Structures are given as structure tokens and as C-alpha cells.
Amino acid sequence: MFTLPNIITIVRILLIPAIAFLLLDHDYKLAFAVFIAAAAGDWLDGFLARRLNQISQFGAVLDPVADKMTMMTVALLQAAQGMLPVWLAVAIVLRDAIIVAGAIAYRFVVGHIEMAPTRLSKINTLLEFGVLALVLAEAGKLVEADAWLTPLFLLLFASVLISGAHYVWVWWKKGAERGQR
């Protein structure tokens, strides 16, 4: 349980209140830096888990929880502060809520669940981190990205819808296959 990748994931979870505090304090430059550290930690914990052969069920569950908690917290606080469209924050939160509810339902109705992110989910996570980081960088006056935000919001929204629908389809298919056995 206390492998290096899992410790990094736990640190990522512990960074969430710090990011939230910094956003609420309008310290967008530091919030951006901490958010980037969390995003780098997301990549690093996965890389190390594979490289050190320390992949665990605990890490497979905790890593996406850390991602979802980070994204939901940042998206909701950015939307509350007018930096992110409310419809996009709602889409991000609903996608994650549907995925979590679906995983719980699958576990109780069908049985054991193997946590494995899809390629579309990985792309969506990368886009979410990128867009939310860009919004923080813009708010912190680190970059001028206003012209890029609307197209990126639409791209992220499409990614949220497609990856969320893909998860529903994959888990429905797995459930149907298990039901036929």
C-alpha cells in the first residue's frame, strides 16, 4: 500500500485543499504552480508504478479518485469565480459522478471491477488538466490566452461527453457479457 507511486497519489490528494485555498484567496499564480505539481504527480505516479512494477489495486482506485477530486474542486471554484463557464464545470462534475456511480453499481450488481482508464479517458484527463491550468495561468496573468479559451472549452466539453459516453458503453458491455455467463 505504501509504495512510492501511492505516496505520490496521497500527496496529490493532500494538495487539493491547498489549491482550493489558493483559488479562494485569488492567488492564481501559486494555485497554478500547485495545480501543475499535482498534474505532474499524476503522470509521475503512473510512470513509477509501471517502471517499478508497483501497480496495486489500491493505487488503481486512488489515482482516479485523486484526479476526479482535483478536477471537480478546481472546475467548481473556477466556475464560481467566473473563470470557467458553469455549463462546462457541470459537465465535468456530472461525467465524474456518472462514472463513479456506474462503477459502484457495477460492483454491487455484477461483481468485481477492474479499474482501468480508457484511452479516451486519459485524453480527457490531459485536456481537463490543460484547460484548467490555462485558465489558472490566464487568471494569474502568466499568459494571455483569452482568444483560445472558448474553442478549448468546446473541445473539452466534447471530450467530456465522448469519454463519459464511452465509459457508459464499456461498462454496459462488460455487464452484459458477465450476465450471459
Kinemage of the C-alpha trace (Angstrom):
@kinemage 1
@onewidth
@group {chain A} dominant
@subgroup {mainchain}
@vectorlist {calphas} color= white
{ca met a 1} P 0.000 0.000 0.000
{ca phe a 2} L 2.767 2.476 0.859
{ca thr a 3} L 4.650 2.297 -2.395
{ca leu a 4} L 6.277 5.404 -3.858
{ca pro a 5} L 3.546 5.783 -6.539
{ca asn a 6} L 0.806 5.518 -3.893
{ca ile a 7} L 2.552 8.051 -1.658
{ca ile a 8} L 2.699 10.486 -4.595
{ca thr a 9} L -1.026 9.941 -5.166
{ca ile a 10} L -1.738 10.603 -1.480
{ca val a 11} L 0.301 13.825 -1.689
{ca arg a 12} L -1.781 14.817 -4.734
{ca ile a 13} L -4.927 14.393 -2.639
{ca leu a 14} L -3.389 16.471 0.132
{ca leu a 15} L -2.693 19.256 -2.400
{ca ile a 16} L -6.410 19.655 -3.175
{ca pro a 17} L -7.241 21.757 -0.088
{ca ala a 18} L -4.156 23.906 -0.793
{ca ile a 19} L -5.305 24.525 -4.367
{ca ala a 20} L -8.818 25.314 -3.124
{ca phe a 21} L -7.500 27.762 -0.520
{ca leu a 22} L -5.293 29.499 -3.087
{ca leu a 23} L -8.199 29.810 -5.522
{ca leu a 24} L -10.463 31.203 -2.817
{ca asp a 25} L -7.667 33.622 -1.853
{ca his a 26} L -7.333 34.654 -5.536
{ca asp a 27} L -3.644 33.686 -5.529
{ca tyr a 28} L -3.860 32.307 -9.056
{ca lys a 29} L -0.122 32.204 -9.735
{ca leu a 30} L 0.556 29.964 -6.756
{ca ala a 31} L -2.635 27.971 -7.417
{ca phe a 32} L -1.334 27.394 -10.950
{ca ala a 33} L 2.029 26.172 -9.616
{ca val a 34} L 0.422 23.765 -7.125
{ca phe a 35} L -2.032 22.542 -9.768
{ca ile a 36} L 0.856 21.867 -12.175
{ca ala a 37} L 2.649 19.973 -9.392
{ca ala a 38} L -0.487 17.830 -8.928
{ca ala a 39} L -0.687 17.217 -12.688
{ca ala a 40} L 2.998 16.267 -12.813
{ca gly a 41} L 2.388 13.965 -9.852
{ca asp a 42} L -0.416 12.284 -11.782
{ca trp a 43} L 1.983 11.468 -14.587
{ca leu a 44} L 4.823 10.544 -12.221
{ca asp a 45} L 2.843 8.129 -10.033
{ca gly a 46} L 1.648 6.199 -13.087
{ca phe a 47} L 5.095 6.154 -14.645
{ca leu a 48} L 6.736 4.939 -11.441
{ca ala a 49} L 4.061 2.320 -10.795
{ca arg a 50} L 4.765 0.789 -14.206
{ca arg a 51} L 8.518 1.291 -14.118
{ca leu a 52} L 8.991 -0.057 -10.586
{ca asn a 53} L 6.361 -2.764 -11.080
{ca gln a 54} L 4.388 -1.329 -8.141
{ca ile a 55} L 0.932 -1.373 -9.690
{ca ser a 56} L -1.620 -2.079 -6.977
{ca gln a 57} L -5.384 -2.282 -6.641
{ca phe a 58} L -5.157 0.481 -4.022
{ca gly a 59} L -3.329 2.742 -6.473
{ca ala a 60} L -5.681 1.811 -9.322
{ca val a 61} L -8.602 3.081 -7.242
{ca leu a 62} L -6.872 6.013 -5.535
{ca asp a 63} L -5.304 7.562 -8.666
{ca pro a 64} L -8.583 8.283 -10.499
{ca val a 65} L -10.130 9.447 -7.212
{ca ala a 66} L -7.293 11.977 -6.866
{ca asp a 67} L -7.841 13.092 -10.478
{ca lys a 68} L -11.591 13.460 -10.078
{ca met a 69} L -11.356 15.286 -6.750
{ca thr a 70} L -8.766 17.701 -8.153
{ca met a 71} L -10.701 18.382 -11.367
{ca met a 72} L -14.040 18.783 -9.623
{ca thr a 73} L -12.636 21.126 -6.973
{ca val a 74} L -10.801 23.339 -9.452
{ca ala a 75} L -13.611 23.348 -12.028
{ca leu a 76} L -16.270 24.262 -9.445
{ca leu a 77} L -14.164 27.006 -7.878
{ca gln a 78} L -13.202 28.430 -11.265
{ca ala a 79} L -16.865 28.437 -12.305
{ca ala a 80} L -17.889 30.084 -9.020
{ca gln a 81} L -15.348 32.826 -9.720
{ca gly a 82} L -16.481 33.324 -13.310
{ca met a 83} L -13.299 31.944 -14.888
{ca leu a 84} L -14.876 28.780 -16.307
{ca pro a 85} L -18.352 28.503 -17.827
{ca val a 86} L -20.805 26.927 -15.392
{ca trp a 87} L -22.049 24.531 -18.098
{ca leu a 88} L -18.525 23.157 -18.507
{ca ala a 89} L -17.984 22.720 -14.758
{ca val a 90} L -21.359 20.947 -14.534
{ca ala a 91} L -20.388 18.648 -17.420
{ca ile a 92} L -17.067 17.775 -15.745
{ca val a 93} L -18.747 17.036 -12.415
{ca leu a 94} L -21.613 15.062 -13.980
{ca arg a 95} L -19.247 12.922 -16.044
{ca asp a 96} L -17.231 12.012 -12.998
{ca ala a 97} L -20.360 11.406 -10.895
{ca ile a 98} L -21.785 9.111 -13.582
{ca ile a 99} L -18.505 7.181 -13.816
{ca val a 100} L -18.287 6.745 -10.036
{ca ala a 101} L -21.975 5.801 -9.728
{ca gly a 102} L -21.603 3.358 -12.617
{ca ala a 103} L -18.539 1.747 -11.024
{ca ile a 104} L -20.357 1.366 -7.704
{ca ala a 105} L -23.455 -0.053 -9.388
{ca tyr a 106} L -21.331 -2.441 -11.457
{ca arg a 107} L -19.534 -3.621 -8.319
{ca phe a 108} L -22.776 -4.339 -6.444
{ca val a 109} L -24.800 -5.744 -9.340
{ca val a 110} L -22.208 -7.603 -11.425
{ca gly a 111} L -19.247 -8.121 -9.118
{ca his a 112} L -15.532 -7.374 -9.040
{ca ile a 113} L -14.461 -4.371 -11.051
{ca glu a 114} L -11.067 -3.873 -12.658
{ca met a 115} L -10.158 -0.200 -12.624
{ca ala a 116} L -8.520 0.603 -15.941
{ca pro a 117} L -8.763 4.026 -17.579
{ca thr a 118} L -9.610 4.017 -21.253
{ca arg a 119} L -7.502 5.832 -23.816
{ca leu a 120} L -10.333 8.357 -24.260
{ca ser a 121} L -10.392 8.923 -20.505
{ca lys a 122} L -6.644 9.578 -20.478
{ca ile a 123} L -7.052 12.100 -23.307
{ca asn a 124} L -9.931 13.738 -21.441
{ca thr a 125} L -7.872 13.941 -18.235
{ca leu a 126} L -4.994 15.547 -20.144
{ca leu a 127} L -7.382 18.067 -21.719
{ca glu a 128} L -9.007 18.835 -18.362
{ca phe a 129} L -5.657 19.413 -16.675
{ca gly a 130} L -4.500 21.516 -19.630
{ca val a 131} L -7.587 23.704 -19.899
{ca leu a 132} L -7.958 24.216 -16.140
{ca ala a 133} L -4.236 25.043 -15.901
{ca leu a 134} L -4.537 27.521 -18.770
{ca val a 135} L -7.493 29.188 -17.034
{ca leu a 136} L -5.374 29.500 -13.873
{ca ala a 137} L -2.418 30.849 -15.870
{ca glu a 138} L -4.709 33.387 -17.549
{ca ala a 139} L -6.191 34.438 -14.186
{ca gly a 140} L -2.687 34.774 -12.742
{ca lys a 141} L -1.667 36.915 -15.714
{ca leu a 142} L 1.056 34.413 -16.619
{ca val a 143} L -0.231 34.119 -20.205
{ca glu a 144} L -2.712 35.864 -22.455
{ca ala a 145} L -4.986 33.054 -23.587
{ca asp a 146} L -8.409 34.684 -23.776
{ca ala a 147} L -8.720 34.082 -27.545
{ca trp a 148} L -8.058 30.355 -27.046
{ca leu a 149} L -10.378 29.718 -24.128
{ca thr a 150} L -13.750 29.411 -25.886
{ca pro a 151} L -12.521 26.897 -28.502
{ca leu a 152} L -10.725 24.959 -25.761
{ca phe a 153} L -13.861 24.972 -23.597
{ca leu a 154} L -15.822 23.499 -26.509
{ca leu a 155} L -13.125 20.901 -27.198
{ca leu a 156} L -13.050 19.908 -23.537
{ca phe a 157} L -16.849 19.712 -23.442
{ca ala a 158} L -16.820 17.366 -26.445
{ca ser a 159} L -14.128 15.267 -24.762
{ca val a 160} L -16.142 15.089 -21.526
{ca leu a 161} L -19.247 13.938 -23.416
{ca ile a 162} L -17.446 11.421 -25.615
{ca ser a 163} L -15.291 9.889 -22.868
{ca gly a 164} L -18.252 9.765 -20.463
{ca ala a 165} L -20.455 8.043 -23.064
{ca his a 166} L -17.600 5.670 -23.848
{ca tyr a 167} L -17.323 4.651 -20.177
{ca val a 168} L -21.066 4.014 -20.015
{ca trp a 169} L -20.862 1.870 -23.167
{ca val a 170} L -17.781 -0.082 -21.992
{ca trp a 171} L -19.246 -0.875 -18.569
{ca trp a 172} L -22.673 -1.709 -20.018
{ca lys a 173} L -20.972 -4.105 -22.462
{ca lys a 174} L -18.906 -5.703 -19.669
{ca gly a 175} L -22.024 -6.091 -17.546
{ca ala a 176} L -23.952 -7.657 -20.435
{ca glu a 177} L -21.096 -10.084 -21.133
{ca arg a 178} L -20.930 -11.106 -17.455
{ca gly a 179} L -24.696 -11.541 -17.404
{ca gln a 180} L -24.538 -14.015 -20.315
{ca arg a 181} L -22.145 -16.331 -18.475
